[in-house]
Amino acid sequence: MVQLTIVQAVKFALEQEMERDSDVLVLGEDVGINGGVFRATEGLFEKFGDNRVVDTPLSETGIVGAAIGLALYGLRPVAEIQFDGFLYSAFDQLISHAGRIRNRSRGRFHVPLVIRVPYGGGIRAPEHHSDSPESYLVHTPGIKVVTPSTPYDTKGLLISAIRDPDPVIFLEPKRIYRAIREDVPEEDYVVPLGEAKTIRAGNDVTLISWGAMVRQAMAAAEKLKGKIDVEVIDLRSLSPIDVETVTKSVAKTGRVVTVHEAPRTCGLGAEITALINERVFLSLKAPVERVTGFDVPFPLYKLEDYYLPSINRIIKGIEKVASF
């Protein structure tokens, strides 16, 4: 075992996969000599050279387009987009090409591509540096979307994503890049894509979240200990969603709160609510409550704390459904 932060777990997974498989390469802005804006690729350039750790021009469309071509050729590129808000210019490549090539070729071609994206707020960054674009991505057929909340899951999910035959968007919650340390196995292991994790058992309310908001959710659940017994689910995989784990928990508790920092309208919490209504509606004892960001652009740093779901806002949501 080794004690790692989330960003260290990213580097560990990349290094191990690059050692295991010579087809794995890394590309992006400043990922080489500088080791990435968050130092997630630090040391890889020196170890693997400029053929496998490629500094690119400042062009997200070019990065993703080149990575798609590399993947079609048979390589396994891991592309880094420096910040979430910079991904939008590459949507044409993602939606029109990466997500469609398997269908377009009737299964003849695959795109084993990973796009790493630091995402979410809470680091006092400028505009375009703090978005939560998961709903755009999840809405795209042919693309898998995952996000870890712990160093252990970071390594296991990233290894699974690199080995997957389809394009995977790997959303890294930068707010907690260095906020957590935990034991991570040094040996090879995977966390399967498509599987949520129940990280706290409970009987009264199901609390569903992902990424950096999982810590907020756990803190809210602990504050209510002895009053409301909260079950907390870390979704981990946003597409595909682990419907079985979610519905099993809802059938037990009958009450649900979803938490995410993306805007409320058409956020992933709405899709989870729809899935619950379709599959376990008769188990519900209260309407599903959503605790989310607001329907405005992510604010500058003076207003960040008002925008992001706080522990108190989550507690109020839990108390609302518990007292319905």
MARVO-827609 format. One record per atom (N, C-alpha, C): residue in three letters; x, y, z. Coordinates in steps of 0.02 Angstrom, whole numbers, plus 50000, padded with zeros to 5 digits. Each point is the difference from the previous one (the first is absolute). Layout:
N
ALAXYZ
...
This chain:
324
MET500424994050000
MET499585006050000
MET500445006350000
VAL499735005349972
VAL500345006450001
VAL499465005450011
GLN500175005050040
GLN499545005550014
GLN500015005049943
LEU499425001149968
LEU499975004549942
LEU499425004850005
THR500095005849969
THR499445004549987
THR499684998049933
ILE499455003349983
ILE499674998549936
ILE500465001549941
VAL500335005750001
VAL500425001849943
VAL500604995349995
GLN500264997750057
GLN500544995149999
GLN499764993349973
ALA499384998350016
ALA499724993749975
ALA499915000249925
VAL499835005849973
VAL499965000849927
VAL500684998549968
LYS500525003050027
LYS500684998949973
LYS500204992750007
PHE499854997050057
PHE500184993150014
PHE499684995449948
ALA499345001149987
ALA499654995949951
ALA500295000849930
LEU500135006349980
LEU500295001249935
LEU500684996649993
GLU500425000750050
GLU500674997149997
GLU499974992449995
GLN499574996950039
GLN499954992749999
GLN499734997549933
GLU499515003449973
GLU499714997849936
GLU500495001249943
MET500395005350003
MET500505001349948
MET500564994850003
GLU500174997750060
GLU500504994750007
GLU499724993449975
ARG499374998750012
ARG499694993649982
ARG499874999449926
ASP499805005549969
ASP499774999949930
ASP500335005749962
SER500424998349952
SER500365005149962
SER499555003949953
ASP499374997949992
ASP499535003849958
ASP499695005950037
VAL500095000350066
VAL499725005550039
VAL500465006049995
LEU499725005949983
LEU500395006149998
LEU499585005750028
VAL500345005450018
VAL499685005850031
VAL500125006049956
LEU499485004149990
LEU500085006249962
LEU499585005550029
GLY500225006249990
GLY499645005850025
GLY500465005950009
GLU499705005550021
GLU500395006250009
GLU500424999550064
ASP500655000749993
ASP500475000250057
ASP500034993550039
VAL499794994449971
VAL500034993750037
VAL500704997150002
GLY500455002449958
GLY500674997249994
GLY500505002950049
ILE500395004749977
ILE500545002950041
ILE499745003050065
ASN499425003449997
ASN499725003250060
ASN499624995250045
GLY499824994249974
GLY499644995150042
GLY499275001550011
GLY499715004349958
GLY499295001650005
GLY499875005750048
VAL499445003549990
VAL499845005850042
VAL499904998050073
PHE499764993950012
PHE499924997550069
PHE500544994950019
ARG500494999249957
ARG500564995450010
ARG499784992750001
ALA499464998549963
ALA499764993149997
ALA500424995649955
THR500415003149957
THR500434996149955
THR500745001250014
GLU500155002750058
GLU500695001750017
GLU500444993850000
GLY500575000549965
GLY500484994549997
GLY499884995149944
LEU499425000149968
LEU499864995249946
LEU500405001549938
PHE500115006449985
PHE500395001949942
PHE500714997450005
GLU500315000750059
GLU500684997750010
GLU500054992449995
LYS499474996650021
LYS500014992750001
LYS499844996849933
PHE499525003049964
PHE499754996749939
PHE500175003849935
GLY500245006050006
GLY500235003649941
GLY499455003749962
ASP500215003949950
ASP499525004449966
ASP499574996549948
ASN500134993649987
ASN499554996349955
ASN499384997550036
ARG500034999650066
ARG499434997450039
ARG499725005150050
VAL500345005550009
VAL499745005550041
VAL500075006349957
VAL499455002149970
VAL500035004849945
VAL499705006750021
ASP500425005150000
ASP499755006950010
ASP499675002449935
THR499395002250006
THR499615002049941
THR499935007649996
PRO499815002649942
PRO499815007149997
PRO499375001350043
LEU499875006350012
LEU499425002050039
LEU499384999749955
SER499734994049993
SER499424998949957
SER499644993650023
GLU499475000950038
GLU499634994250026
GLU499704995949943
THR499765003449948
THR499744996349942
THR500554995749969
GLY500605002949994
GLY500564996249972
GLY500214994350045
ILE500015001050065
ILE500194994750047
ILE499544994149993
VAL499355001350004
VAL499514994549998
VAL499974996949931
GLY500045004149947
GLY499994997349933
GLY500614995549987
ALA500585002350021
ALA500604995949992
ALA499954993550040
ALA499725000550060
ALA499934994150043
ALA499534994949968
ILE499475002349969
ILE499544995549965
ILE500364996349945
GLY500405003749961
GLY500384996849946
GLY500504994950027
LEU500335001550055
LEU500474995450030
LEU499654993650024
ALA499405000950029
ALA499624994350025
ALA499764995649942
LEU499785003149946
LEU499794996149941
LEU500584996149970
TYR500595002850006
TYR500604996749975
TYR500194993950041
GLY499744999650062
GLY500154994350043
GLY500355001650065
LEU500165006450010
LEU500315002050062
LEU499475001550054
ARG500245001350061
ARG499545001650055
ARG500205006750030
PRO499795005549967
PRO500195006650024
PRO499615002150062
VAL500345003650045
VAL499685003250056
VAL500125007549992
ALA499485003649981
ALA500065007149987
ALA499805004050061
GLU500385005250015
GLU499825004450056
GLU499735006649973
ILE499425002050026
ILE499745006749991
ILE500125003750065
GLN500335005749997
GLN500245003150062
GLN499445001750049
PHE499455002749975
PHE499435001750043
PHE499354998449964
ASP499494998650040
ASP499344998049974
ASP499725004749947
GLY500035006550012
GLY499705004849953
GLY500345000449933
PHE500604997149995
PHE500354999949936
PHE499804994149956
LEU499604995650027
LEU499804994049962
LEU499495001549945
TYR499625005450010
TYR499435001249955
TYR500215000749926
SER500585002949988
SER500215000949930
SER500154993349967
ALA500084994750040
ALA500134993349972
ALA499364995849994
PHE499425003050014
PHE499384996149998
PHE499854997149932
ASP500185003649947
ASP499884997349933
ASP500374993549991
GLN500624999750022
GLN500394993849994
GLN499694994550043
LEU499795001750061
LEU499724995050046
LEU499344997349975
ILE499555004549983
ILE499314998149984
ILE499934997449929
SER500325003449953
SER499934998149930
SER500434994249979
HIS500544998750038
HIS500474994949979
HIS500134994750054
ALA500295001950056
ALA500194994950050
ALA499414995750022
GLY499425003250012
GLY499424996350023
GLY499644996049947
ARG500165001249936
ARG499614997049945
ARG500384994849959
ILE500654999750008
ILE500394996049953
ILE499834992650004
ARG499894997450060
ARG499824992950004
ARG499344998749963
ASN499515004450011
ASN499364999249966
ASN500075001149925
ARG500385005249982
ARG500085001849929
ARG500334994349961
SER500464996550033
SER500364994649966
SER499704993150014
ARG499425000050034
ARG499654993850018
ARG500464995250038
GLY500375003150047
GLY500424996050045
GLY500694998349973
ARG500165002349940
ARG500654998449971
ARG500565003950035
PHE499855006350018
PHE500515004250032
PHE499775002050069
HIS500495000650045
HIS499885002250068
HIS500465006050014
VAL499835003750052
VAL500405005850019
VAL500204999250074
PRO500544996250014
PRO500224999150069
PRO500385006150025
LEU499625005250015
LEU500265006650016
LEU499785002150069
VAL500455002950040
VAL499815003150064
VAL500155007449995
ILE499525004050022
ILE500115007250005
ILE499945001950074
ARG500565002050029
ARG500025002250070
ARG499815007450004
VAL499525001550044
VAL499775006950007
VAL499945001850073
PRO500445004350027
PRO499895002850067
PRO499365004149998
TYR499534998750045
TYR499365003549995
TYR499755002150069
GLY499515004649998
GLY499675002350061
GLY500315006250031
GLY499635002950047
GLY500215006250031
GLY500354998950067
GLY500105005650035
GLY500284999750066
GLY500745001650005
ILE500325002149945
ILE500725001550003
ILE500145007349986
ARG499485004149998
ARG500085007349991
ARG500345001649933
ALA499764996949948
ALA500305000849934
ALA499615005149958
PRO500295002449944
PRO499645004649956
PRO499454996449960
GLU499675003949958
GLU499464997349958
GLU500274994449955
HIS499574995149985
HIS500164994249958
HIS500434994850036
HIS500125000950065
HIS500434995450036
HIS499624996150054
SER499355000750005
SER499644997250057
SER499334996949981
ASP499904998049939
ASP499364997349978
ASP499924992650019
SER499384997749996
SER499844992950010
SER499594997749940
PRO500354997949946
PRO499664998849936
PRO499744992849992
GLU499904996450055
GLU499844992949993
GLU499354998749962
SER499505004450006
SER499374998749965
SER500075000249925
TYR500415004849975
TYR500135000149928
TYR500304993449977
LEU500464997550039
LEU500384994049981
LEU499584993750006
VAL499634999550054
VAL499584994150011
VAL499464999449946
HIS499795005749974
HIS499485000049948
HIS500254997449933
THR500664999049994
THR500304998149936
THR500054992449995
PRO499624996849955
PRO500064992849991
PRO500704998049978
GLY500244994350025
GLY500644997449980
GLY500595002150042
ILE499865004450050
ILE500545002450043
ILE499854998150072
LYS500494997350035
LYS499934998350071
LYS500285005850040
VAL499705001250058
VAL500215005650043
VAL500074997450071
VAL500595001050030
VAL500124997850069
VAL500335005550039
THR499914999950066
THR500345004750043
THR500134996950068
PRO500625000050024
PRO500164997250065
PRO499915005250056
SER499974997550061
SER500005004650058
SER500534998250051
THR500384994749986
THR500534997850046
THR500624998149959
PRO500595000050032
PRO500604997749964
PRO499964992849977
TYR499714995650042
TYR499954992949981
TYR499584999249936
ASP499435003249999
ASP499574999649941
ASP500315003449939
THR500395005250013
THR500325003649945
THR500464995349961
LYS500434996650035
LYS500464995449965
LYS499624994449965
GLY499534996850035
GLY499654994349971
GLY499555001949942
LEU499665005750005
LEU499575002249946
LEU500405002249939
LEU500565003450011
LEU500405002449943
LEU500314994149963
ILE500234994950035
ILE500254994049967
ILE499454996749959
SER499404999450029
SER499444997249962
SER499845004149938
ALA500025006650007
ALA499855004449944
ALA500514999249943
ILE500644999650019
ILE500524999249949
ILE499924993449962
ARG499794994850034
ARG499934993449969
ARG499344999149964
ASP499545004750008
ASP499344999349970
ASP500045001149924
PRO499604996549961
PRO500035000849927
PRO499655006249974
ASP499645003550043
ASP499615005949979
ASP500275006450031
PRO499815005849973
PRO500235006350028
PRO499725001150070
VAL500435002150045
VAL499805001350070
VAL500235007050019
ILE499535004050025
ILE500175006550029
ILE500124998850074
PHE500595001750023
PHE500204998950070
PHE500015006750035
LEU499465001550035
LEU499935006450035
LEU500344999650068
GLU500505004350010
GLU500395000050062
GLU499815006050043
PRO499724998850059
PRO499775005650043
PRO500595003850030
LYS500195005349966
LYS500625003550018
LYS499965003250069
ARG499405001450025
ARG499935002950067
ARG500314995450053
ILE499994993549988
ILE500264995450050
ILE500614996249975
TYR500335002849950
TYR500614996949973
TYR500494998150055
ARG500095004650048
ARG500494998950053
ARG499695000250070
ALA499344999350003
ALA499655000550064
ALA499964993450038
ILE500134994549966
ILE499924993450030
ILE500634996049988
ARG500204996250050
ARG500534994949992
ARG499724993550027
GLU500134994649963
GLU499804993450024
GLU500464994749971
ASP499964994150029
ASP500414994449975
ASP499764997849932
VAL500464999549953
VAL499864997649932
VAL500484994349986
PRO499744994349977
PRO500444994349984
PRO500505001849946
GLU500614997850009
GLU500515001149949
GLU499914995449941
GLU499704994250011
GLU499904995349945
GLU499425002149956
ASP499954996749944
ASP499485001249950
ASP499314998150028
TYR499505004449992
TYR499314998350016
TYR499545004649960
VAL499384998149993
VAL499525004149964
VAL499375001050042
VAL499685005749991
VAL499325001250024
VAL499565000049938
PRO499534995349994
PRO499614999549938
PRO499595006249986
LEU499975001949936
LEU499575005549980
LEU499274997650005
GLY499565004650017
GLY499294998350003
GLY499764997650067
GLU500435000450052
GLU499814997650065
GLU500045005650052
ALA499445001650032
ALA499995004750055
ALA500244996550063
LYS500115004050053
LYS500234997250063
LYS499605003050058
THR499724995850041
THR499665002350061
THR500545000950053
ILE500135006350017
ILE500555001550046
ILE499775001150071
ARG499355000450010
ARG499735000450067
ARG499314996950000
ALA499894994950040
ALA499354996650003
ALA499515004050043
GLY499374999949982
GLY499485003450038
GLY499314997549980
ASN499505001950038
ASN499324997449989
ASN499485005449986
ASP500165006450013
ASP499485005249997
ASP500005003949934
VAL500595001849975
VAL500055004249941
VAL500594997649958
THR499914999849933
THR500554998649954
THR500275006649974
LEU500655001050010
LEU500345006149977
LEU500494998149945
ILE499895002749939
ILE500384998049941
ILE500425005949976
SER500654998849991
SER500445005349976
SER500594997049963
TRP500475004349979
TRP500604997849965
TRP500535005550003
GLY500614998149986
GLY500555004949998
GLY500115003450068
ALA500155006449998
ALA500165003750061
ALA499415000550047
MET499394999549974
MET499415000650042
MET499894994050046
VAL500364994649987
VAL499934994150043
VAL500235001650071
ARG500545003950006
ARG500245001950067
ARG499495004250036
GLN499675004649964
GLN499485004150030
GLN499424995750022
ALA499824995249958
ALA499454995550016
ALA500144995950062
MET500614997350005
MET500194996050058
MET500005004350063
ALA500255006149995
ALA500015004450058
ALA499295001650024
ALA499545001149953
ALA499315001350019
ALA499694993950033
ALA500134994149973
ALA499734993950029
ALA500264998950071
GLU500645001450011
GLU500294999150066
GLU499715005050050
LYS499865006149978
LYS499705004950045
LYS499304998150022
LEU499664996149960
LEU499324997850017
LEU499984993350036
LYS500594997350015
LYS500044993550033
LYS499615000150066
GLY499594995050010
GLY499594999750060
GLY499315003249991
LYS499925003949946
LYS499365003349986
LYS499684997049937
ILE500394999949946
ILE499774997249936
ILE500544995349976
ASP499814993949983
ASP500484994949979
ASP500085000449924
VAL500545003049977
VAL500105001649929
VAL500454994949967
GLU499774997349943
GLU500424995749959
GLU500305004349944
VAL500664999649992
VAL500355004149951
VAL500274995749943
ILE499835001949939
ILE500244996549940
ILE500455004649961
ASP500614997749986
ASP500465003349955
ASP499884996949931
LEU499715004049955
LEU499804997249935
LEU500604997649959
ARG500565003550004
ARG500634998349965
ARG499934999949924
SER499574995949975
SER499884999549928
SER499365003949983
LEU500075005349961
LEU499435004249982
LEU499674997649936
SER500374996549959
SER499734996849940
SER500454994149982
PRO499764993950008
PRO499334998150021
PRO499905000750075
ILE499385001650020
ILE499825000450071
ILE499844993150026
ASP500224998850061
ASP499854993750034
ASP499285000350028
VAL499524998649957
VAL499305000750019
VAL499824995150056
GLU500294994149999
GLU499834994950050
GLU500175002350071
THR500605002750010
THR500195002350066
THR499565005650024
VAL499835004749955
VAL499585005750018
VAL499304997650019
THR499694996049957
THR499314998050013
THR499934995450060
LYS500504995950012
LYS499994995650059
LYS500005004150064
SER500415005250001
SER500025004450058
SER499355003850009
VAL499725002649945
VAL499385003850004
VAL499434995550023
ALA499984993849977
ALA499484995450022
ALA500044998850076
LYS500605000650027
LYS500094999050073
LYS499805006350039
THR500235005849978
THR499905006150040
THR499365003849983
GLY499815000049936
GLY499395003549980
GLY500085007549993
ARG500585002550015
ARG500125007349997
ARG500685001249968
VAL500045005249957
VAL500615001049960
VAL500185007449996
VAL500665001450006
VAL500285006649986
VAL500584999049953
THR500025003849945
THR500584999949955
THR500385006650009
VAL500664999749995
VAL500425005950010
VAL500505000649943
HIS500005005749966
HIS500525001449951
HIS500115007549994
GLU500605001949978
GLU500165007149995
GLU499855003049932
ALA499814995949952
ALA499795002649935
ALA499335003750007
PRO499825004249952
PRO499355003450004
PRO499424995050006
ARG499465002450028
ARG499434995850017
ARG499634997349938
THR499845004549953
THR499584998149943
THR500364995049955
CYS499694994249989
CYS500294994649960
CYS500654997450029
GLY500125001150063
GLY500584997050033
GLY499904992550007
LEU500534996350016
LEU499964992850005
LEU499524997850055
GLY499915004350051
GLY499514998450052
GLY499304999149972
ALA499835003749947
ALA499344999349969
ALA499924993249967
GLU500534997649967
GLU499984993449969
GLU499944994550052
ILE500375000850055
ILE499954995050053
ILE499294999950029
THR499705005850008
THR499315000450023
THR499534996449952
ALA500105001049935
ALA499584996649951
ALA500084992550003
LEU500624997650007
LEU500124992850005
LEU499654997150062
ILE500035003650055
ILE499674997750061
ILE499254999849990
ASN499725005249969
ASN499285000149988
ASN499774994349955
GLU500414998349951
GLU499834994749953
GLU500044993050032
ARG500464999150047
ARG500144993250023
ARG499784998550071
VAL500015004950044
VAL499814998650071
VAL499545005450027
PHE499575002749957
PHE499555005450021
PHE499584998250061
LEU499754993950001
LEU499554998050054
LEU500374999150067
SER500665000149998
SER500394999750062
SER500105006950032
LEU499885005349961
LEU500135006750025
LEU499495002250053
LYS500275003050053
LYS499585002850053
LYS500015007649998
ALA500395002849955
ALA500065007349992
ALA500275001549931
PRO499865006049973
PRO500315001849936
PRO500765000150006
VAL500344998449946
VAL500735000349999
VAL500225007350004
GLU500485001450044
GLU500265006850009
GLU500675000749965
ARG500115005749967
ARG500635001549967
ARG500355005850035
VAL500634999150018
VAL500415005450027
VAL500555001149949
THR500005005849968
THR500425001049941
THR500315007049999
GLY500405001149947
GLY500195006849983
GLY499405003649972
PHE500105006249980
PHE499445004149975
PHE500055000949925
ASP499455002149969
ASP499975000849928
ASP500315006649977
VAL500635000750017
VAL500395005949981
VAL500704997649982
PRO500395003949962
PRO500704998149991
PRO500354999650067
PHE500494995650005
PHE500364999350063
PHE500315006750019
PRO499865002450061
PRO500215006850018
PRO500755000450015
LEU500245006250002
LEU500695001150020
LEU500084998750075
TYR500634999850023
TYR500154996750063
TYR499655003050061
LYS499815006449999
LYS499665002950059
LYS499324996850013
LEU499704997249949
LEU499344997150007
LEU500004992349995
GLU500594997149994
GLU500044992749992
GLU499644996250056
ASP500115002150062
ASP499724996350056
ASP499245000550003
TYR499725005249970
TYR499275000649997
TYR499714995449946
TYR500404998949948
TYR499764996049944
TYR500044992550014
LEU500564997850027
LEU500114992850010
LEU499554997250056
PRO499724994149990
PRO499604996950054
PRO500414999350064
SER499765002950053
SER500344999750064
SER499724994350042
ILE500354998550054
ILE499764994850046
ILE499325001950028
ASN499915006450016
ASN499355002250028
ASN499444999349949
ARG500145001749937
ARG499484999249948
ARG499824992749991
ILE500494995650004
ILE499874992849993
ILE499594997550060
ILE500175002350060
ILE499634998050060
ILE499275002249994
LYS499895006149977
LYS499305002449991
LYS499624995649950
GLY500344997949946
GLY499674995549953
GLY499824993450030
ILE500464997250040
ILE499874993650034
ILE499425000850049
GLU500005005350039
GLU499475001150049
GLU499325001049965
LYS500025003149943
LYS499375001249962
LYS499674993549980
VAL500394995449971
VAL499704993749978
VAL499844995550060
ALA500405000550054
ALA499894995750058
ALA499365001950037
SER499815006449995
SER499415002350037
SER499375000649956
PHE500064997749938
PHE499425000649954
PHE499414995850023
